Amino acid sequence: MSILLISGSPASPSSSDRLLQHIGDRLAGHGHRTSHLRVRELPAQALLLADAEDVELQRAIAAVAAARAVVIATPVYKAAYSGALKTFLDLLPQNGLSGKVVLPIATGGSQSHLLALDYALRPVLHALEARQVLPSIFATSHQLHWNEDDGLTLAPPIASRVASGISHLSEALQDHHRYNNKAA
């Protein structure tokens, strides 16, 4: 089953990108097929002008439509998800996440931004008609340790939440697959 990993970070490298890649690697290790969409790589002018004729934007929207599940990663700035991600989500049709399982993840400087996912992003995901929005994963920069040689190391509490998120996502996809096979 295909899982689209959407990075809403305007920066590269970023903590949210690294966490998203870590989760993508773990999902691939569980046999899931993943692909990446980095909003910052979309043409900025077309994105800001909501140019529906832009081929790259059309491909990005089609990738969301084709995915069975979506993992959305964003840094948190001023208690909200990134403007780049907001701009992209605004381009999706009203039912742009219909039938999809969504795992939202975010990174921020402190725990004071923890609720940004639930109060800012989650309502948008529901408005886009996600079938199921899984419990969010939020990590601070102190919980993510990057080393060029070893890659990303997660503090134990975040490692546990990531493992749980991956498990929930895998189970939700399997349940949906079983339900669709019985209905057919």
C-alpha positions in Angstrom: 0.0 0.0 0.0 1.4 3.4 -0.9 2.1 6.0 1.8 2.9 9.5 0.8 5.4 11.3 3.1 4.7 15.1 2.9 7.3 17.4 4.2 6.0 20.9 5.1 9.3 22.2 6.2 10.6 25.2 4.3 14.2 24.4 5.3 16.6 21.7 4.3 17.9 19.9 6.3 15.3 20.2 9.1 14.4 18.2 12.2 10.9 17.5 10.8 12.4 16.2 7.5 14.8 13.9 9.4 12.0 12.6 11.6 9.8 12.0 8.5 12.6 10.2 6.7 13.1 8.1 9.9 9.5 7.1 9.9 9.5 6.5 6.2 12.5 4.1 6.6 10.7 2.2 9.4 7.5 2.0 7.3 9.5 0.6 4.3 11.0 -1.9 6.8 7.5 -3.1 7.5 6.9 -3.7 3.8 5.0 -0.4 3.0 5.8 1.4 -0.2 6.5 5.1 0.4 7.1 8.1 -1.7 8.1 11.7 -0.8 6.6 15.1 -1.5 8.6 18.1 -0.3 6.5 21.2 -0.5 9.5 23.4 -0.5 10.5 21.8 -3.9 7.3 22.8 -5.6 7.4 26.0 -7.7 6.9 28.8 -5.2 5.1 31.2 -7.5 2.7 28.6 -8.7 2.1 27.5 -5.1 1.4 31.0 -3.8 -0.8 31.8 -6.7 -2.6 28.5 -6.5 -1.9 28.0 -10.2 -4.0 24.9 -11.0 -2.5 24.8 -14.5 1.1 24.2 -13.1 2.2 20.6 -14.0 4.2 20.1 -10.8 1.3 21.1 -8.6 -1.0 18.8 -10.5 1.5 16.0 -10.0 1.7 16.7 -6.3 -2.1 16.8 -5.9 -2.3 13.6 -7.9 0.2 12.0 -5.6 -2.0 12.8 -2.6 -5.0 11.4 -4.4 -3.2 8.2 -5.2 -1.9 7.5 -1.7 -3.7 5.2 0.7 -2.1 7.0 3.7 -0.3 10.2 4.3 2.3 11.1 6.9 2.5 14.9 7.2 5.5 16.5 8.8 5.9 20.1 9.8 7.9 22.3 12.0 5.9 24.4 14.4 6.3 28.2 14.2 4.4 30.5 16.6 2.1 27.7 17.6 1.1 26.8 14.1 2.2 24.4 11.3 4.3 25.9 8.5 2.9 28.3 6.0 4.4 26.3 3.2 2.3 23.3 4.3 -0.8 25.5 4.7 -0.4 26.8 1.2 -0.2 23.3 -0.2 -3.1 21.9 1.8 -5.2 24.9 0.6 -4.8 23.6 -3.0 -6.3 20.2 -2.3 -10.0 19.7 -3.1 -12.4 19.8 -0.2 -12.3 16.0 -0.1 -8.6 15.8 -0.8 -7.9 13.3 2.0 -11.0 11.3 1.6 -10.5 7.6 2.5 -7.0 8.2 3.7 -5.3 7.5 7.0 -3.2 10.4 8.1 -0.3 10.5 10.6 0.6 14.1 11.6 4.0 14.7 13.0 5.7 17.9 14.0 8.9 19.3 15.6 9.3 22.4 17.7 11.7 24.1 20.0 9.8 23.3 23.2 6.8 21.3 24.6 4.8 24.6 24.7 4.0 23.9 21.0 2.8 20.4 21.6 -0.9 21.2 21.0 -0.4 23.0 17.7 -1.0 19.7 15.9 -4.3 19.1 17.6 -5.6 22.7 17.5 -4.2 23.9 14.2 -3.5 20.9 11.9 -6.0 18.2 12.9 -9.1 20.3 12.1 -7.7 21.0 8.6 -7.1 17.3 8.0 -10.6 16.4 9.1 -12.0 19.2 6.9 -10.2 17.6 4.0 -12.2 14.4 4.9 -9.4 12.2 6.1 -10.9 8.8 7.0 -8.8 8.6 10.1 -6.3 11.0 11.7 -4.0 9.0 14.0 -2.6 10.4 17.3 0.0 13.0 16.5 3.7 12.7 17.2 5.5 15.9 18.5 9.2 16.0 19.1 11.4 18.8 20.4 14.9 19.4 19.1 16.2 18.0 22.4 14.5 14.7 21.7 16.1 14.3 18.2 19.8 13.8 17.9 21.5 14.1 14.5 24.9 12.8 13.7 26.3 12.7 10.2 27.8 9.2 10.8 24.9 7.6 12.6 21.9 9.6 11.4 18.9 10.3 13.6 18.7 9.0 17.1 15.4 9.4 19.0 15.1 9.9 22.7 13.2 6.9 24.3 9.8 8.7 24.7 9.8 9.8 21.1 11.1 6.4 19.9 8.1 4.8 21.7 5.6 7.3 20.1 7.1 6.7 16.6 6.9 2.9 17.0 3.3 3.3 18.2 2.5 5.6 15.3 3.9 3.2 12.7 2.0 0.4 14.3 -1.3 2.3 14.3 -0.7 3.3 10.7 0.0 -0.3 9.6 -3.0 -1.6 11.5 -5.3 1.0 10.0 -4.1 0.2 6.5 -4.5 -3.5 7.0 -8.0 -3.0 8.5 -9.0 -0.9 5.5 -7.6 -3.5 3.1 -9.5 -6.3 4.8 -12.7 -4.3 4.9 -12.4 -3.5 1.2 -11.7 -7.1 0.3 -14.8 -8.4 2.2 -17.0 -5.7 0.5 -15.8 -6.7 -3.0 
